[in-house]
Amino acid sequence: MTTAVSDQDRLISTPTGAGIGRLYVKDWTPAAAGGLPPILLFHDSLGCVDLWRSFPARLAAATGRRVIAYDRLGFGRSDPHPGTLPRDFVAAEARDAVPLLLDSFGIGDFVVCGHSVGGGMAVETAARFPSRCRALVTIAAQAFVEERTLDGIREAKQGFQDPAQLARLARYQGDKARWTVDAWTESWLSSAFADWTLDAALANVRCPVLALHGDRDEYGSAEHPARIAAGRGTVRLLPDTGHVPHRECEEEVVEAIRSFLSEP
C-alpha cells in the first residue's frame, strides 16, 4: 500500500535588512505523518526543487516524514543572487538560510540530506545545530577539493559554452542559468577555494551519518564519503552509479535512507 503524500509550496522572505531575499520552498507531507523530525533537502550546484523530481515525494512516503526542499538564492524560483558567491558559501548556507527555514516552518529537531555541494551544506547544518539535527545523509557529497572534482567541473564548464546545453538548464533556472553555471565553476576553480574542506564542520557533527556515493561518480572518489562518515556513521557505495544516485537508482537510495532513519 502506497502512503498518500500532499505537497504545497510558498515563498519565504527574510526580515528587512537580512540581505538574502525570497526563497522558494516546497514541502511534501505523508498522510500518516506523526511527530518524526522532518527532512531538509539541500540541492546541488546546478539544482533546484524541481530537479529533485519524484525523490522528495517518495522519500516522504517511505519514511513517514515531512520533506522540505528549497531553492537557494539565485536558483530555480528563488530571487536572483545579488553578486558572486563568497568563499565560505557552503558554511554560509547553514548560517544564513537554514535558520530562516526552521523559523518559517516552526521546526525543532530535524534531519538533513544533501546532494553534491548540498551535502556539504547539510554537514555544515548538522555541525551548527548539534542539539537539533537528529541525522545526516549525504548523497555524492564532496568533503574537500579533489583534482577529479575539478576535472569534472572543467569539462562541464566547456560543455556549457554550447547554447543548447545552457538552454536546457534554463528550463529550470530561467534567466539565472548563466549565473548558476558561473557560480559553480568559478567558485570551485578559484585558487582561493583550493584549500576548502569540511573537516572543521565534521568535527562538530554529533548525529548519526549515512554517506551515499556512486562508485562511478565523475565528481569525486570514494575518499569523500569515507571522510564524511569516519567515526560517525556508514558509507554506502552504490554500484554502477554516477553523480546523481537519487535519479539513477532512486528506489535503492530511498530504501537506504528509510532503513537508516529507522535504526534505533
C-alpha positions as CSV (number, residue, x, y, z in Angstrom):
1,M,0.0,0.0,0.0
2,T,1.4,3.4,-1.0
3,T,1.3,6.2,1.5
4,A,-0.5,9.3,0.2
5,V,1.6,12.4,0.1
6,S,0.4,16.0,-0.2
7,D,2.6,18.9,-1.3
8,Q,2.5,22.7,-1.1
9,D,4.9,25.5,-2.0
10,R,5.5,29.0,-0.8
11,L,7.9,31.9,-0.9
12,I,9.5,32.9,2.3
13,S,11.2,36.2,2.9
14,T,14.0,37.3,5.2
15,P,13.5,40.0,7.7
16,T,14.2,43.5,6.4
17,G,17.9,44.1,6.1
18,A,18.9,40.5,6.3
19,G,20.2,40.7,2.8
20,I,19.0,37.3,1.5
21,G,15.8,37.7,-0.4
22,R,12.8,35.5,-1.1
23,L,13.3,31.7,-1.2
24,Y,11.1,29.3,-2.9
25,V,10.2,26.3,-0.7
26,K,8.2,23.2,-1.3
27,D,7.2,20.5,1.3
28,W,5.7,17.0,1.0
29,T,3.7,15.6,3.9
30,P,2.6,12.0,4.1
31,A,-0.9,11.4,5.2
32,A,0.2,9.3,8.2
33,A,3.0,11.7,9.3
34,G,3.5,11.7,13.0
35,G,5.8,13.6,15.2
36,L,9.0,12.5,13.5
37,P,11.6,15.2,12.7
38,P,11.2,16.4,9.1
39,I,13.9,16.1,6.4
40,L,15.5,19.2,4.9
41,L,16.9,18.7,1.4
42,F,19.9,20.7,0.0
43,H,20.3,20.7,-3.8
44,D,23.5,20.6,-5.8
45,S,25.4,23.3,-7.7
46,L,23.1,23.5,-10.7
47,G,20.0,22.2,-8.8
48,C,16.6,23.4,-7.6
49,V,13.5,22.0,-6.1
50,D,12.1,20.8,-9.5
51,L,15.3,18.9,-10.3
52,W,14.7,16.6,-7.3
53,R,11.8,15.3,-9.4
54,S,10.0,12.4,-7.7
55,F,12.6,11.9,-5.0
56,P,11.1,14.1,-2.2
57,A,7.6,12.6,-2.5
58,R,8.9,9.0,-2.5
59,L,11.2,9.8,0.5
60,A,8.3,11.3,2.4
61,A,6.1,8.2,1.7
62,A,8.8,5.7,2.6
63,T,9.9,7.4,5.8
64,G,6.6,8.8,7.1
65,R,8.3,12.2,7.5
66,R,7.7,15.6,6.1
67,V,10.3,16.5,3.5
68,I,11.2,20.2,2.8
69,A,13.2,21.4,-0.1
70,Y,14.1,24.9,-1.2
71,D,15.8,26.8,-4.0
72,R,18.9,28.5,-2.8
73,L,19.2,32.2,-3.5
74,G,20.0,32.6,-7.2
75,F,18.5,29.2,-8.2
76,G,15.2,28.0,-9.5
77,R,12.2,30.1,-8.4
78,S,14.1,31.9,-5.6
79,D,15.1,35.5,-6.0
80,P,18.3,36.3,-8.0
81,H,21.6,36.4,-6.1
82,P,22.9,40.0,-5.9
83,G,26.5,39.1,-6.8
84,T,29.1,36.3,-6.6
85,L,29.2,33.5,-4.1
86,P,31.5,34.2,-1.1
87,R,34.4,31.8,-0.4
88,D,32.5,30.5,2.6
89,F,29.3,29.9,0.7
90,V,28.9,26.3,1.9
91,A,29.0,27.2,5.6
92,A,27.1,30.5,4.9
93,E,24.0,28.5,3.8
94,A,23.8,26.8,7.2
95,R,24.4,30.2,8.9
96,D,22.0,32.4,6.9
97,A,19.3,30.4,5.1
98,V,18.7,27.4,7.4
99,P,17.6,29.5,10.5
100,L,15.1,31.2,8.2
101,L,13.6,27.8,7.1
102,L,13.5,26.5,10.6
103,D,11.7,29.6,11.9
104,S,9.3,29.8,9.0
105,F,8.1,26.2,9.4
106,G,8.3,26.1,13.3
107,I,10.8,23.2,13.2
108,G,12.5,22.0,16.3
109,D,14.5,18.8,15.6
110,F,15.2,17.8,12.0
111,V,17.2,15.6,9.6
112,V,19.4,16.9,6.9
113,C,20.0,15.4,3.4
114,G,22.1,17.0,0.7
115,H,23.3,16.2,-2.8
116,S,26.8,17.1,-4.0
117,V,27.7,20.6,-2.6
118,G,24.3,20.4,-0.9
119,G,25.8,17.5,1.1
120,G,28.4,19.9,2.3
121,M,25.7,22.3,3.3
122,A,23.9,19.5,5.2
123,V,27.2,18.8,7.1
124,E,27.6,22.4,8.0
125,T,24.0,22.5,9.2
126,A,24.4,19.4,11.3
127,A,27.5,21.0,12.9
128,R,25.8,24.3,13.5
129,F,22.8,22.7,15.2
130,P,24.2,19.7,17.0
131,S,21.4,19.5,19.6
132,R,18.6,19.7,16.9
133,C,20.0,17.7,14.0
134,R,19.0,14.1,14.5
135,A,20.6,12.5,11.5
136,L,22.8,13.5,8.5
137,V,22.6,12.0,5.0
138,T,24.9,12.9,2.2
139,I,24.5,11.9,-1.5
140,A,27.5,12.2,-3.7
141,A,28.9,15.0,-1.5
142,Q,32.4,16.5,-1.7
143,A,34.4,16.9,1.5
144,F,37.5,18.6,0.0
145,V,38.8,19.9,-3.3
146,E,40.0,16.9,-5.3
147,E,41.5,17.0,-8.8
148,R,38.9,14.6,-10.0
149,T,36.2,17.1,-8.9
150,L,38.0,20.0,-10.7
151,D,38.4,17.9,-13.9
152,G,34.7,17.2,-14.0
153,I,33.9,20.9,-13.4
154,R,36.3,22.0,-16.2
155,E,34.7,19.6,-18.6
156,A,31.2,20.8,-17.6
157,K,32.2,24.4,-18.0
158,Q,33.3,23.8,-21.5
159,G,30.1,22.0,-22.2
160,F,28.0,25.0,-21.1
161,Q,29.6,27.0,-23.9
162,D,27.1,25.3,-26.1
163,P,23.9,27.4,-26.1
164,A,21.7,24.3,-26.4
165,Q,23.1,22.9,-23.1
166,L,22.6,26.3,-21.4
167,A,19.0,26.4,-22.7
168,R,18.3,23.0,-21.2
169,L,19.4,24.3,-17.8
170,A,17.3,27.5,-18.3
171,R,14.2,25.3,-18.3
172,Y,14.8,25.1,-14.5
173,Q,16.9,28.2,-13.8
174,G,15.3,30.7,-16.1
175,D,17.3,33.8,-16.8
176,K,19.5,32.8,-13.9
177,A,21.0,29.9,-15.8
178,R,24.3,31.6,-16.7
179,W,24.7,32.9,-13.2
180,T,24.3,29.4,-11.7
181,V,26.9,27.9,-14.1
182,D,29.4,30.6,-13.3
183,A,28.7,30.4,-9.6
184,W,29.5,26.7,-9.6
185,T,32.5,26.7,-11.9
186,E,34.2,29.9,-10.9
187,S,33.8,29.2,-7.2
188,W,35.3,25.7,-7.3
189,L,38.0,26.5,-9.8
190,S,39.2,29.6,-7.9
191,S,42.6,29.4,-6.3
192,A,41.0,30.9,-3.1
193,F,38.8,27.8,-2.8
194,A,41.7,25.3,-3.3
195,D,42.1,24.5,0.5
196,W,38.4,24.2,1.3
197,T,37.4,21.2,3.3
198,L,34.5,20.1,5.6
199,D,37.0,18.9,8.3
200,A,36.2,21.6,10.8
201,A,32.4,21.1,10.4
202,L,32.7,17.3,10.6
203,A,34.5,17.6,13.9
204,N,31.3,19.2,15.3
205,V,28.8,16.7,13.9
206,R,27.1,14.8,16.7
207,C,24.4,12.8,15.0
208,P,24.5,9.5,13.0
209,V,25.7,9.8,9.5
210,L,24.9,7.9,6.2
211,A,27.2,8.8,3.3
212,L,25.9,7.5,-0.1
213,H,28.2,7.6,-3.1
214,G,28.2,6.1,-6.6
215,D,31.2,4.0,-7.4
216,R,31.4,5.8,-10.8
217,D,30.9,9.3,-9.5
218,E,32.7,11.6,-12.0
219,Y,32.9,14.5,-9.5
220,G,34.6,12.7,-6.5
221,S,36.3,9.5,-5.4
222,A,35.2,7.2,-2.5
223,E,37.5,9.2,-0.3
224,H,34.8,11.8,0.1
225,P,32.1,9.6,1.8
226,A,34.9,7.9,3.8
227,R,36.0,11.2,5.3
228,I,32.4,12.3,5.9
229,A,31.4,9.1,7.7
230,A,34.7,8.3,9.5
231,G,33.9,7.6,13.2
232,R,30.4,9.0,12.7
233,G,28.5,6.5,10.6
234,T,28.3,4.4,7.5
235,V,29.4,4.6,3.9
236,R,27.2,3.0,1.2
237,L,28.9,2.7,-2.2
238,L,26.3,2.3,-4.9
239,P,27.4,0.0,-7.8
240,D,27.3,1.2,-11.4
241,T,26.2,4.7,-10.2
242,G,27.5,8.1,-11.1
243,H,27.0,11.5,-9.5
244,V,23.1,11.6,-9.2
245,P,22.2,8.4,-7.3
246,H,18.7,9.7,-6.4
247,R,17.8,9.7,-10.1
248,E,20.0,6.8,-11.3
249,C,18.8,4.4,-8.6
250,E,16.1,6.2,-6.7
251,E,14.5,3.2,-5.2
252,E,17.7,2.0,-3.7
253,V,18.6,5.4,-2.3
254,V,15.1,5.9,-0.8
255,E,15.3,2.5,0.9
256,A,18.8,3.1,2.2
257,I,17.7,6.4,3.8
258,R,14.4,4.8,5.2
259,S,16.4,1.9,6.7
260,F,19.0,4.3,8.2
261,L,16.4,6.6,9.8
262,S,14.5,3.5,11.2
263,E,17.5,2.4,13.2
264,P,17.1,2.9,17.0
